């Protein structure tokens, strides 16, 4: 089960390139249900996601580079490319300095280059109690969890 909230970002953390990060290339074979292929750094993954906004089923399976490259041209819609930064958060939701391990939540800060420039953060939660207790920190600008336009699967279809 995936439990997450999504936010647009008002201010980028200092020393961004010092945080752990990787290039992600992904495409959707189908958007209802969501079936995605992804290259995350040097890993290749096939993902199935059920329906829902804040909480939904998610299954990840390993994929080979050859399978990824074979399936990529068969994608439905636009390819998505983004750099994902892992930003550990303190109890108030502020970014911890690079290199400081987090025992709490982590913001996955995505800087999109395709299909269009966008900066968005996702925060995944271990349970429903913690997702409801989370208050949006000042460096985020707007919550977009319930806005289907900000689901990557829908972003891949925009402009088609």
Chimera marker file (.cmm) of the C-alpha trace (Angstrom):
<marker_set name="trace">
<marker id="1" x="0.000" y="0.000" z="0.000" r="1" g="1" b="0" radius="0.5"/>
<marker id="2" x="1.332" y="3.397" z="-1.009" r="1" g="1" b="0" radius="0.5"/>
<marker id="3" x="0.330" y="6.326" z="1.228" r="1" g="1" b="0" radius="0.5"/>
<marker id="4" x="1.587" y="9.680" z="-0.009" r="1" g="1" b="0" radius="0.5"/>
<marker id="5" x="0.810" y="13.362" z="-0.339" r="1" g="1" b="0" radius="0.5"/>
<marker id="6" x="2.016" y="15.600" z="-3.187" r="1" g="1" b="0" radius="0.5"/>
<marker id="7" x="2.973" y="19.266" z="-3.073" r="1" g="1" b="0" radius="0.5"/>
<marker id="8" x="4.199" y="21.979" z="-5.376" r="1" g="1" b="0" radius="0.5"/>
<marker id="9" x="7.419" y="23.556" z="-4.130" r="1" g="1" b="0" radius="0.5"/>
<marker id="10" x="7.859" y="27.249" z="-3.294" r="1" g="1" b="0" radius="0.5"/>
<marker id="11" x="11.543" y="27.174" z="-2.322" r="1" g="1" b="0" radius="0.5"/>
<marker id="12" x="14.280" y="24.721" z="-3.218" r="1" g="1" b="0" radius="0.5"/>
<marker id="13" x="16.441" y="23.409" z="-0.364" r="1" g="1" b="0" radius="0.5"/>
<marker id="14" x="19.967" y="24.793" z="-0.068" r="1" g="1" b="0" radius="0.5"/>
<marker id="15" x="22.807" y="22.644" z="-1.438" r="1" g="1" b="0" radius="0.5"/>
<marker id="16" x="20.332" y="20.586" z="-3.501" r="1" g="1" b="0" radius="0.5"/>
<marker id="17" x="22.966" y="18.699" z="-5.514" r="1" g="1" b="0" radius="0.5"/>
<marker id="18" x="24.530" y="17.395" z="-2.288" r="1" g="1" b="0" radius="0.5"/>
<marker id="19" x="21.436" y="15.293" z="-1.527" r="1" g="1" b="0" radius="0.5"/>
<marker id="20" x="21.147" y="11.758" z="-2.863" r="1" g="1" b="0" radius="0.5"/>
<marker id="21" x="19.602" y="11.997" z="-6.327" r="1" g="1" b="0" radius="0.5"/>
<marker id="22" x="19.070" y="10.063" z="-9.539" r="1" g="1" b="0" radius="0.5"/>
<marker id="23" x="17.676" y="10.560" z="-13.032" r="1" g="1" b="0" radius="0.5"/>
<marker id="24" x="14.329" y="8.832" z="-13.601" r="1" g="1" b="0" radius="0.5"/>
<marker id="25" x="12.904" y="8.044" z="-17.032" r="1" g="1" b="0" radius="0.5"/>
<marker id="26" x="9.431" y="6.536" z="-17.068" r="1" g="1" b="0" radius="0.5"/>
<marker id="27" x="6.562" y="5.834" z="-19.411" r="1" g="1" b="0" radius="0.5"/>
<marker id="28" x="3.076" y="4.408" z="-19.118" r="1" g="1" b="0" radius="0.5"/>
<marker id="29" x="1.865" y="1.353" z="-20.994" r="1" g="1" b="0" radius="0.5"/>
<marker id="30" x="-1.611" y="1.971" z="-19.608" r="1" g="1" b="0" radius="0.5"/>
<marker id="31" x="-3.087" y="4.611" z="-17.286" r="1" g="1" b="0" radius="0.5"/>
<marker id="32" x="-6.256" y="2.802" z="-16.099" r="1" g="1" b="0" radius="0.5"/>
<marker id="33" x="-5.016" y="0.752" z="-14.322" r="1" g="1" b="0" radius="0.5"/>
<marker id="34" x="-1.585" y="2.360" z="-14.107" r="1" g="1" b="0" radius="0.5"/>
<marker id="35" x="1.149" y="0.180" z="-15.605" r="1" g="1" b="0" radius="0.5"/>
<marker id="36" x="4.474" y="1.990" z="-15.682" r="1" g="1" b="0" radius="0.5"/>
<marker id="37" x="8.013" y="1.189" z="-16.759" r="1" g="1" b="0" radius="0.5"/>
<marker id="38" x="10.834" y="3.101" z="-15.110" r="1" g="1" b="0" radius="0.5"/>
<marker id="39" x="14.591" y="3.489" z="-15.223" r="1" g="1" b="0" radius="0.5"/>
<marker id="40" x="15.728" y="4.852" z="-11.857" r="1" g="1" b="0" radius="0.5"/>
<marker id="41" x="19.455" y="5.385" z="-12.122" r="1" g="1" b="0" radius="0.5"/>
<marker id="42" x="20.666" y="1.947" z="-13.194" r="1" g="1" b="0" radius="0.5"/>
<marker id="43" x="17.580" y="0.018" z="-11.993" r="1" g="1" b="0" radius="0.5"/>
<marker id="44" x="14.640" y="-0.953" z="-14.189" r="1" g="1" b="0" radius="0.5"/>
<marker id="45" x="11.185" y="-1.470" z="-12.680" r="1" g="1" b="0" radius="0.5"/>
<marker id="46" x="7.685" y="-2.395" z="-13.828" r="1" g="1" b="0" radius="0.5"/>
<marker id="47" x="4.976" y="-0.918" z="-11.568" r="1" g="1" b="0" radius="0.5"/>
<marker id="48" x="1.259" y="-1.594" z="-11.251" r="1" g="1" b="0" radius="0.5"/>
<marker id="49" x="-0.795" y="0.955" z="-9.274" r="1" g="1" b="0" radius="0.5"/>
<marker id="50" x="-4.416" y="0.613" z="-8.245" r="1" g="1" b="0" radius="0.5"/>
<marker id="51" x="-6.903" y="3.467" z="-8.150" r="1" g="1" b="0" radius="0.5"/>
<marker id="52" x="-6.908" y="6.178" z="-5.505" r="1" g="1" b="0" radius="0.5"/>
<marker id="53" x="-5.370" y="9.549" z="-4.692" r="1" g="1" b="0" radius="0.5"/>
<marker id="54" x="-3.689" y="9.447" z="-1.258" r="1" g="1" b="0" radius="0.5"/>
<marker id="55" x="-3.773" y="5.678" z="-0.652" r="1" g="1" b="0" radius="0.5"/>
<marker id="56" x="-3.567" y="2.937" z="-3.275" r="1" g="1" b="0" radius="0.5"/>
<marker id="57" x="-2.111" y="-0.457" z="-3.984" r="1" g="1" b="0" radius="0.5"/>
<marker id="58" x="1.310" y="-0.507" z="-5.624" r="1" g="1" b="0" radius="0.5"/>
<marker id="59" x="3.365" y="-3.452" z="-6.853" r="1" g="1" b="0" radius="0.5"/>
<marker id="60" x="6.933" y="-3.126" z="-8.163" r="1" g="1" b="0" radius="0.5"/>
<marker id="61" x="8.635" y="-5.866" z="-10.161" r="1" g="1" b="0" radius="0.5"/>
<marker id="62" x="12.191" y="-5.962" z="-11.515" r="1" g="1" b="0" radius="0.5"/>
<marker id="63" x="12.619" y="-5.345" z="-15.222" r="1" g="1" b="0" radius="0.5"/>
<marker id="64" x="15.674" y="-5.816" z="-17.416" r="1" g="1" b="0" radius="0.5"/>
<marker id="65" x="17.243" y="-3.014" z="-19.420" r="1" g="1" b="0" radius="0.5"/>
<marker id="66" x="16.395" y="-4.907" z="-22.601" r="1" g="1" b="0" radius="0.5"/>
<marker id="67" x="12.715" y="-5.212" z="-21.602" r="1" g="1" b="0" radius="0.5"/>
<marker id="68" x="12.595" y="-1.513" z="-20.670" r="1" g="1" b="0" radius="0.5"/>
<marker id="69" x="14.065" y="-0.478" z="-24.033" r="1" g="1" b="0" radius="0.5"/>
<marker id="70" x="11.676" y="-2.823" z="-25.868" r="1" g="1" b="0" radius="0.5"/>
<marker id="71" x="8.608" y="-1.451" z="-24.048" r="1" g="1" b="0" radius="0.5"/>
<marker id="72" x="9.538" y="2.252" z="-24.104" r="1" g="1" b="0" radius="0.5"/>
<marker id="73" x="8.438" y="2.869" z="-27.738" r="1" g="1" b="0" radius="0.5"/>
<marker id="74" x="5.113" y="1.169" z="-26.931" r="1" g="1" b="0" radius="0.5"/>
<marker id="75" x="4.281" y="3.726" z="-24.232" r="1" g="1" b="0" radius="0.5"/>
<marker id="76" x="0.926" y="5.473" z="-24.252" r="1" g="1" b="0" radius="0.5"/>
<marker id="77" x="1.596" y="9.219" z="-24.099" r="1" g="1" b="0" radius="0.5"/>
<marker id="78" x="4.706" y="11.243" z="-23.363" r="1" g="1" b="0" radius="0.5"/>
<marker id="79" x="7.834" y="10.002" z="-21.646" r="1" g="1" b="0" radius="0.5"/>
<marker id="80" x="8.537" y="11.587" z="-18.261" r="1" g="1" b="0" radius="0.5"/>
<marker id="81" x="12.046" y="12.581" z="-17.236" r="1" g="1" b="0" radius="0.5"/>
<marker id="82" x="12.895" y="13.977" z="-13.824" r="1" g="1" b="0" radius="0.5"/>
<marker id="83" x="15.691" y="14.131" z="-11.314" r="1" g="1" b="0" radius="0.5"/>
<marker id="84" x="14.591" y="12.871" z="-7.897" r="1" g="1" b="0" radius="0.5"/>
<marker id="85" x="16.295" y="14.246" z="-4.788" r="1" g="1" b="0" radius="0.5"/>
<marker id="86" x="15.795" y="12.503" z="-1.443" r="1" g="1" b="0" radius="0.5"/>
<marker id="87" x="15.416" y="15.215" z="1.212" r="1" g="1" b="0" radius="0.5"/>
<marker id="88" x="15.221" y="13.989" z="4.827" r="1" g="1" b="0" radius="0.5"/>
<marker id="89" x="12.819" y="16.060" z="6.933" r="1" g="1" b="0" radius="0.5"/>
<marker id="90" x="12.922" y="17.102" z="10.573" r="1" g="1" b="0" radius="0.5"/>
<marker id="91" x="9.810" y="16.889" z="12.772" r="1" g="1" b="0" radius="0.5"/>
<marker id="92" x="8.612" y="20.287" z="11.481" r="1" g="1" b="0" radius="0.5"/>
<marker id="93" x="9.006" y="19.261" z="7.817" r="1" g="1" b="0" radius="0.5"/>
<marker id="94" x="12.145" y="21.341" z="7.246" r="1" g="1" b="0" radius="0.5"/>
<marker id="95" x="14.946" y="19.804" z="5.153" r="1" g="1" b="0" radius="0.5"/>
<marker id="96" x="17.793" y="18.334" z="7.162" r="1" g="1" b="0" radius="0.5"/>
<marker id="97" x="21.279" y="19.226" z="5.880" r="1" g="1" b="0" radius="0.5"/>
<marker id="98" x="22.745" y="16.922" z="3.192" r="1" g="1" b="0" radius="0.5"/>
<marker id="99" x="24.358" y="13.831" z="4.699" r="1" g="1" b="0" radius="0.5"/>
<marker id="100" x="22.300" y="13.908" z="7.903" r="1" g="1" b="0" radius="0.5"/>
<marker id="101" x="20.328" y="10.658" z="8.071" r="1" g="1" b="0" radius="0.5"/>
<marker id="102" x="16.623" y="10.888" z="8.774" r="1" g="1" b="0" radius="0.5"/>
<marker id="103" x="14.777" y="8.677" z="11.178" r="1" g="1" b="0" radius="0.5"/>
<marker id="104" x="11.539" y="10.264" z="10.015" r="1" g="1" b="0" radius="0.5"/>
<marker id="105" x="9.943" y="11.288" z="6.776" r="1" g="1" b="0" radius="0.5"/>
<marker id="106" x="11.690" y="11.955" z="3.482" r="1" g="1" b="0" radius="0.5"/>
<marker id="107" x="10.524" y="14.294" z="0.731" r="1" g="1" b="0" radius="0.5"/>
<marker id="108" x="11.080" y="12.965" z="-2.773" r="1" g="1" b="0" radius="0.5"/>
<marker id="109" x="11.716" y="16.205" z="-4.627" r="1" g="1" b="0" radius="0.5"/>
<marker id="110" x="11.143" y="15.733" z="-8.361" r="1" g="1" b="0" radius="0.5"/>
<marker id="111" x="12.524" y="18.260" z="-10.845" r="1" g="1" b="0" radius="0.5"/>
<marker id="112" x="10.793" y="17.448" z="-14.140" r="1" g="1" b="0" radius="0.5"/>
<marker id="113" x="12.283" y="18.275" z="-17.529" r="1" g="1" b="0" radius="0.5"/>
<marker id="114" x="9.772" y="16.262" z="-19.626" r="1" g="1" b="0" radius="0.5"/>
<marker id="115" x="6.991" y="16.531" z="-20.570" r="1" g="1" b="0" radius="0.5"/>
<marker id="116" x="7.327" y="20.090" z="-19.171" r="1" g="1" b="0" radius="0.5"/>
<marker id="117" x="9.322" y="21.823" z="-16.425" r="1" g="1" b="0" radius="0.5"/>
<marker id="118" x="7.798" y="21.366" z="-12.966" r="1" g="1" b="0" radius="0.5"/>
<marker id="119" x="8.999" y="20.932" z="-9.379" r="1" g="1" b="0" radius="0.5"/>
<marker id="120" x="6.941" y="18.735" z="-7.075" r="1" g="1" b="0" radius="0.5"/>
<marker id="121" x="7.550" y="16.922" z="-3.788" r="1" g="1" b="0" radius="0.5"/>
<marker id="122" x="5.996" y="13.679" z="-2.594" r="1" g="1" b="0" radius="0.5"/>
<marker id="123" x="6.085" y="12.535" z="1.004" r="1" g="1" b="0" radius="0.5"/>
<marker id="124" x="5.351" y="8.866" z="1.691" r="1" g="1" b="0" radius="0.5"/>
<marker id="125" x="3.958" y="7.829" z="5.049" r="1" g="1" b="0" radius="0.5"/>
<marker id="126" x="4.067" y="4.561" z="6.995" r="1" g="1" b="0" radius="0.5"/>
<marker id="127" x="0.403" y="4.730" z="8.071" r="1" g="1" b="0" radius="0.5"/>
<marker id="128" x="-2.826" y="6.706" z="7.873" r="1" g="1" b="0" radius="0.5"/>
<marker id="129" x="-2.268" y="8.337" z="11.273" r="1" g="1" b="0" radius="0.5"/>
<marker id="130" x="1.018" y="9.937" z="10.216" r="1" g="1" b="0" radius="0.5"/>
<marker id="131" x="-0.348" y="11.121" z="6.854" r="1" g="1" b="0" radius="0.5"/>
<marker id="132" x="-3.214" y="12.940" z="8.582" r="1" g="1" b="0" radius="0.5"/>
<marker id="133" x="-0.900" y="14.470" z="11.217" r="1" g="1" b="0" radius="0.5"/>
<marker id="134" x="1.536" y="15.925" z="8.648" r="1" g="1" b="0" radius="0.5"/>
<marker id="135" x="1.370" y="19.707" z="8.252" r="1" g="1" b="0" radius="0.5"/>
<marker id="136" x="2.584" y="21.236" z="5.017" r="1" g="1" b="0" radius="0.5"/>
<marker id="137" x="5.961" y="22.935" z="5.634" r="1" g="1" b="0" radius="0.5"/>
<marker id="138" x="6.645" y="26.506" z="4.498" r="1" g="1" b="0" radius="0.5"/>
<marker id="139" x="8.959" y="25.443" z="1.658" r="1" g="1" b="0" radius="0.5"/>
<marker id="140" x="5.994" y="23.767" z="-0.067" r="1" g="1" b="0" radius="0.5"/>
<marker id="141" x="3.490" y="26.058" z="-1.809" r="1" g="1" b="0" radius="0.5"/>
<marker id="142" x="0.344" y="24.037" z="-2.483" r="1" g="1" b="0" radius="0.5"/>
<marker id="143" x="-0.942" y="20.523" z="-1.858" r="1" g="1" b="0" radius="0.5"/>
<marker id="144" x="-1.933" y="18.735" z="-5.076" r="1" g="1" b="0" radius="0.5"/>
<marker id="145" x="-2.597" y="15.224" z="-3.744" r="1" g="1" b="0" radius="0.5"/>
<marker id="146" x="-6.255" y="15.261" z="-4.801" r="1" g="1" b="0" radius="0.5"/>
<marker id="147" x="-5.612" y="16.941" z="-8.161" r="1" g="1" b="0" radius="0.5"/>
<marker id="148" x="-5.436" y="14.229" z="-10.849" r="1" g="1" b="0" radius="0.5"/>
<marker id="149" x="-3.511" y="16.605" z="-13.145" r="1" g="1" b="0" radius="0.5"/>
<marker id="150" x="-0.429" y="16.033" z="-10.953" r="1" g="1" b="0" radius="0.5"/>
<marker id="151" x="-0.438" y="12.241" z="-11.187" r="1" g="1" b="0" radius="0.5"/>
<marker id="152" x="2.532" y="11.334" z="-13.364" r="1" g="1" b="0" radius="0.5"/>
<marker id="153" x="0.298" y="9.022" z="-15.426" r="1" g="1" b="0" radius="0.5"/>
<marker id="154" x="-1.976" y="11.960" z="-16.295" r="1" g="1" b="0" radius="0.5"/>
<marker id="155" x="0.986" y="14.275" z="-16.874" r="1" g="1" b="0" radius="0.5"/>
<marker id="156" x="2.207" y="11.787" z="-19.489" r="1" g="1" b="0" radius="0.5"/>
<marker id="157" x="-1.071" y="12.259" z="-21.398" r="1" g="1" b="0" radius="0.5"/>
<marker id="158" x="-1.153" y="16.072" z="-21.208" r="1" g="1" b="0" radius="0.5"/>
<marker id="159" x="-0.853" y="17.713" z="-24.590" r="1" g="1" b="0" radius="0.5"/>
<marker id="160" x="-1.667" y="14.549" z="-26.518" r="1" g="1" b="0" radius="0.5"/>
<link id1="1" id2="2" r="1" g="1" b="0" radius="0.2"/>
<link id1="2" id2="3" r="1" g="1" b="0" radius="0.2"/>
<link id1="3" id2="4" r="1" g="1" b="0" radius="0.2"/>
<link id1="4" id2="5" r="1" g="1" b="0" radius="0.2"/>
<link id1="5" id2="6" r="1" g="1" b="0" radius="0.2"/>
<link id1="6" id2="7" r="1" g="1" b="0" radius="0.2"/>
<link id1="7" id2="8" r="1" g="1" b="0" radius="0.2"/>
<link id1="8" id2="9" r="1" g="1" b="0" radius="0.2"/>
<link id1="9" id2="10" r="1" g="1" b="0" radius="0.2"/>
<link id1="10" id2="11" r="1" g="1" b="0" radius="0.2"/>
<link id1="11" id2="12" r="1" g="1" b="0" radius="0.2"/>
<link id1="12" id2="13" r="1" g="1" b="0" radius="0.2"/>
<link id1="13" id2="14" r="1" g="1" b="0" radius="0.2"/>
<link id1="14" id2="15" r="1" g="1" b="0" radius="0.2"/>
<link id1="15" id2="16" r="1" g="1" b="0" radius="0.2"/>
<link id1="16" id2="17" r="1" g="1" b="0" radius="0.2"/>
<link id1="17" id2="18" r="1" g="1" b="0" radius="0.2"/>
<link id1="18" id2="19" r="1" g="1" b="0" radius="0.2"/>
<link id1="19" id2="20" r="1" g="1" b="0" radius="0.2"/>
<link id1="20" id2="21" r="1" g="1" b="0" radius="0.2"/>
<link id1="21" id2="22" r="1" g="1" b="0" radius="0.2"/>
<link id1="22" id2="23" r="1" g="1" b="0" radius="0.2"/>
<link id1="23" id2="24" r="1" g="1" b="0" radius="0.2"/>
<link id1="24" id2="25" r="1" g="1" b="0" radius="0.2"/>
<link id1="25" id2="26" r="1" g="1" b="0" radius="0.2"/>
<link id1="26" id2="27" r="1" g="1" b="0" radius="0.2"/>
<link id1="27" id2="28" r="1" g="1" b="0" radius="0.2"/>
<link id1="28" id2="29" r="1" g="1" b="0" radius="0.2"/>
<link id1="29" id2="30" r="1" g="1" b="0" radius="0.2"/>
<link id1="30" id2="31" r="1" g="1" b="0" radius="0.2"/>
<link id1="31" id2="32" r="1" g="1" b="0" radius="0.2"/>
<link id1="32" id2="33" r="1" g="1" b="0" radius="0.2"/>
<link id1="33" id2="34" r="1" g="1" b="0" radius="0.2"/>
<link id1="34" id2="35" r="1" g="1" b="0" radius="0.2"/>
<link id1="35" id2="36" r="1" g="1" b="0" radius="0.2"/>
<link id1="36" id2="37" r="1" g="1" b="0" radius="0.2"/>
<link id1="37" id2="38" r="1" g="1" b="0" radius="0.2"/>
<link id1="38" id2="39" r="1" g="1" b="0" radius="0.2"/>
<link id1="39" id2="40" r="1" g="1" b="0" radius="0.2"/>
<link id1="40" id2="41" r="1" g="1" b="0" radius="0.2"/>
<link id1="41" id2="42" r="1" g="1" b="0" radius="0.2"/>
<link id1="42" id2="43" r="1" g="1" b="0" radius="0.2"/>
<link id1="43" id2="44" r="1" g="1" b="0" radius="0.2"/>
<link id1="44" id2="45" r="1" g="1" b="0" radius="0.2"/>
<link id1="45" id2="46" r="1" g="1" b="0" radius="0.2"/>
<link id1="46" id2="47" r="1" g="1" b="0" radius="0.2"/>
<link id1="47" id2="48" r="1" g="1" b="0" radius="0.2"/>
<link id1="48" id2="49" r="1" g="1" b="0" radius="0.2"/>
<link id1="49" id2="50" r="1" g="1" b="0" radius="0.2"/>
<link id1="50" id2="51" r="1" g="1" b="0" radius="0.2"/>
<link id1="51" id2="52" r="1" g="1" b="0" radius="0.2"/>
<link id1="52" id2="53" r="1" g="1" b="0" radius="0.2"/>
<link id1="53" id2="54" r="1" g="1" b="0" radius="0.2"/>
<link id1="54" id2="55" r="1" g="1" b="0" radius="0.2"/>
<link id1="55" id2="56" r="1" g="1" b="0" radius="0.2"/>
<link id1="56" id2="57" r="1" g="1" b="0" radius="0.2"/>
<link id1="57" id2="58" r="1" g="1" b="0" radius="0.2"/>
<link id1="58" id2="59" r="1" g="1" b="0" radius="0.2"/>
<link id1="59" id2="60" r="1" g="1" b="0" radius="0.2"/>
<link id1="60" id2="61" r="1" g="1" b="0" radius="0.2"/>
<link id1="61" id2="62" r="1" g="1" b="0" radius="0.2"/>
<link id1="62" id2="63" r="1" g="1" b="0" radius="0.2"/>
<link id1="63" id2="64" r="1" g="1" b="0" radius="0.2"/>
<link id1="64" id2="65" r="1" g="1" b="0" radius="0.2"/>
<link id1="65" id2="66" r="1" g="1" b="0" radius="0.2"/>
<link id1="66" id2="67" r="1" g="1" b="0" radius="0.2"/>
<link id1="67" id2="68" r="1" g="1" b="0" radius="0.2"/>
<link id1="68" id2="69" r="1" g="1" b="0" radius="0.2"/>
<link id1="69" id2="70" r="1" g="1" b="0" radius="0.2"/>
<link id1="70" id2="71" r="1" g="1" b="0" radius="0.2"/>
<link id1="71" id2="72" r="1" g="1" b="0" radius="0.2"/>
<link id1="72" id2="73" r="1" g="1" b="0" radius="0.2"/>
<link id1="73" id2="74" r="1" g="1" b="0" radius="0.2"/>
<link id1="74" id2="75" r="1" g="1" b="0" radius="0.2"/>
<link id1="75" id2="76" r="1" g="1" b="0" radius="0.2"/>
<link id1="76" id2="77" r="1" g="1" b="0" radius="0.2"/>
<link id1="77" id2="78" r="1" g="1" b="0" radius="0.2"/>
<link id1="78" id2="79" r="1" g="1" b="0" radius="0.2"/>
<link id1="79" id2="80" r="1" g="1" b="0" radius="0.2"/>
<link id1="80" id2="81" r="1" g="1" b="0" radius="0.2"/>
<link id1="81" id2="82" r="1" g="1" b="0" radius="0.2"/>
<link id1="82" id2="83" r="1" g="1" b="0" radius="0.2"/>
<link id1="83" id2="84" r="1" g="1" b="0" radius="0.2"/>
<link id1="84" id2="85" r="1" g="1" b="0" radius="0.2"/>
<link id1="85" id2="86" r="1" g="1" b="0" radius="0.2"/>
<link id1="86" id2="87" r="1" g="1" b="0" radius="0.2"/>
<link id1="87" id2="88" r="1" g="1" b="0" radius="0.2"/>
<link id1="88" id2="89" r="1" g="1" b="0" radius="0.2"/>
<link id1="89" id2="90" r="1" g="1" b="0" radius="0.2"/>
<link id1="90" id2="91" r="1" g="1" b="0" radius="0.2"/>
<link id1="91" id2="92" r="1" g="1" b="0" radius="0.2"/>
<link id1="92" id2="93" r="1" g="1" b="0" radius="0.2"/>
<link id1="93" id2="94" r="1" g="1" b="0" radius="0.2"/>
<link id1="94" id2="95" r="1" g="1" b="0" radius="0.2"/>
<link id1="95" id2="96" r="1" g="1" b="0" radius="0.2"/>
<link id1="96" id2="97" r="1" g="1" b="0" radius="0.2"/>
<link id1="97" id2="98" r="1" g="1" b="0" radius="0.2"/>
<link id1="98" id2="99" r="1" g="1" b="0" radius="0.2"/>
<link id1="99" id2="100" r="1" g="1" b="0" radius="0.2"/>
<link id1="100" id2="101" r="1" g="1" b="0" radius="0.2"/>
<link id1="101" id2="102" r="1" g="1" b="0" radius="0.2"/>
<link id1="102" id2="103" r="1" g="1" b="0" radius="0.2"/>
<link id1="103" id2="104" r="1" g="1" b="0" radius="0.2"/>
<link id1="104" id2="105" r="1" g="1" b="0" radius="0.2"/>
<link id1="105" id2="106" r="1" g="1" b="0" radius="0.2"/>
<link id1="106" id2="107" r="1" g="1" b="0" radius="0.2"/>
<link id1="107" id2="108" r="1" g="1" b="0" radius="0.2"/>
<link id1="108" id2="109" r="1" g="1" b="0" radius="0.2"/>
<link id1="109" id2="110" r="1" g="1" b="0" radius="0.2"/>
<link id1="110" id2="111" r="1" g="1" b="0" radius="0.2"/>
<link id1="111" id2="112" r="1" g="1" b="0" radius="0.2"/>
<link id1="112" id2="113" r="1" g="1" b="0" radius="0.2"/>
<link id1="113" id2="114" r="1" g="1" b="0" radius="0.2"/>
<link id1="114" id2="115" r="1" g="1" b="0" radius="0.2"/>
<link id1="115" id2="116" r="1" g="1" b="0" radius="0.2"/>
<link id1="116" id2="117" r="1" g="1" b="0" radius="0.2"/>
<link id1="117" id2="118" r="1" g="1" b="0" radius="0.2"/>
<link id1="118" id2="119" r="1" g="1" b="0" radius="0.2"/>
<link id1="119" id2="120" r="1" g="1" b="0" radius="0.2"/>
<link id1="120" id2="121" r="1" g="1" b="0" radius="0.2"/>
<link id1="121" id2="122" r="1" g="1" b="0" radius="0.2"/>
<link id1="122" id2="123" r="1" g="1" b="0" radius="0.2"/>
<link id1="123" id2="124" r="1" g="1" b="0" radius="0.2"/>
<link id1="124" id2="125" r="1" g="1" b="0" radius="0.2"/>
<link id1="125" id2="126" r="1" g="1" b="0" radius="0.2"/>
<link id1="126" id2="127" r="1" g="1" b="0" radius="0.2"/>
<link id1="127" id2="128" r="1" g="1" b="0" radius="0.2"/>
<link id1="128" id2="129" r="1" g="1" b="0" radius="0.2"/>
<link id1="129" id2="130" r="1" g="1" b="0" radius="0.2"/>
<link id1="130" id2="131" r="1" g="1" b="0" radius="0.2"/>
<link id1="131" id2="132" r="1" g="1" b="0" radius="0.2"/>
<link id1="132" id2="133" r="1" g="1" b="0" radius="0.2"/>
<link id1="133" id2="134" r="1" g="1" b="0" radius="0.2"/>
<link id1="134" id2="135" r="1" g="1" b="0" radius="0.2"/>
<link id1="135" id2="136" r="1" g="1" b="0" radius="0.2"/>
<link id1="136" id2="137" r="1" g="1" b="0" radius="0.2"/>
<link id1="137" id2="138" r="1" g="1" b="0" radius="0.2"/>
<link id1="138" id2="139" r="1" g="1" b="0" radius="0.2"/>
<link id1="139" id2="140" r="1" g="1" b="0" radius="0.2"/>
<link id1="140" id2="141" r="1" g="1" b="0" radius="0.2"/>
<link id1="141" id2="142" r="1" g="1" b="0" radius="0.2"/>
<link id1="142" id2="143" r="1" g="1" b="0" radius="0.2"/>
<link id1="143" id2="144" r="1" g="1" b="0" radius="0.2"/>
<link id1="144" id2="145" r="1" g="1" b="0" radius="0.2"/>
<link id1="145" id2="146" r="1" g="1" b="0" radius="0.2"/>
<link id1="146" id2="147" r="1" g="1" b="0" radius="0.2"/>
<link id1="147" id2="148" r="1" g="1" b="0" radius="0.2"/>
<link id1="148" id2="149" r="1" g="1" b="0" radius="0.2"/>
<link id1="149" id2="150" r="1" g="1" b="0" radius="0.2"/>
<link id1="150" id2="151" r="1" g="1" b="0" radius="0.2"/>
<link id1="151" id2="152" r="1" g="1" b="0" radius="0.2"/>
<link id1="152" id2="153" r="1" g="1" b="0" radius="0.2"/>
<link id1="153" id2="154" r="1" g="1" b="0" radius="0.2"/>
<link id1="154" id2="155" r="1" g="1" b="0" radius="0.2"/>
<link id1="155" id2="156" r="1" g="1" b="0" radius="0.2"/>
<link id1="156" id2="157" r="1" g="1" b="0" radius="0.2"/>
<link id1="157" id2="158" r="1" g="1" b="0" radius="0.2"/>
<link id1="158" id2="159" r="1" g="1" b="0" radius="0.2"/>
<link id1="159" id2="160" r="1" g="1" b="0" radius="0.2"/>
</marker_set>
